């Protein structure tokens, strides 16, 4: 049990997601996620193309995002799995109707041009 009384559920990596977080990395990300506000809400329309595009954009910009999932428990579990697979994102934690996902930013392209003097 978490000190607030809510149980914290952390899922292991789902297959084919392409990355693994160590326990210390996951703990650090959970701490960073605590102060975040949800950037996307998934509700009645589910994971529409627009919602998936918003999630992808948020992961690209922020790396670590919090998503509010409004639905039944089984539906939320399906959405979490779908989000992780579709965006190659790692679930950091899930508490109630809120889930935190992490996807590292891609490395910026190396600029081979010399600086102007």
Beta strands, then each sheet from edge to edge (+ up, - down):
strand 1: 40-42
strand 2: 64-69
strand 3: 90-95
strand 4: 98-102
sheet 1: 1+ 2+ 4- 3+
end
